[in-house]
Amino acid sequence: MEKTKFTNLINQLSITAQKDSWALNYDKEIDHLFWNKEPLNKNVKLVKVSHEASFYVDPNKKIEGVVVEYFTSNFVAHNPTYKGFAKQFNKKVGKNTFTVTHTQETNKYLFGLGEALRADIYQDSKETGKALNFDSLVNYALSK
């Protein structure tokens, strides 16, 4: 696969999240994991990049976060390393939303989350036979 801006972005996802101090939240009712900058830019758009993941992208095409849909019921099935991760969300921050207390164990999970997402995005692209074209996806999302 040819290196593109998009592959560079997803290859740097964990580094970006750490550098920008992204918050990690899990909504138990809808089974979605949110890993994003807080607060998000008011003009961000969600750009679906795989079956399970969408990126929050600002008007300057900068990734401000990621949403993983059906985290425990789907993502974990493909990434068994994260089987116990949902149990780490023990600090209530909203009606159905929880965050983690940062410990060595949660940091271990976070370190690999970007890698797991990257692998899933590449796998979905390979299975569908569609090349990853982030610029086209973002241009489409921002035009709405």
Secondary structure, DSSP 8 states (H G I E B T S, - for coil): ----HHHHHHHTHHHHHHHTT-EEEEETTTTEEEEE-SS--TT-EEEE-SSSEEEEE-TTS-EEEEEETTIIIIIHHH-GGGTTGGGGEEEE-SSSEEEE---HHHHHHHHHHHHHHHHHHHHHHHHHT----HHHHHHHHHH-
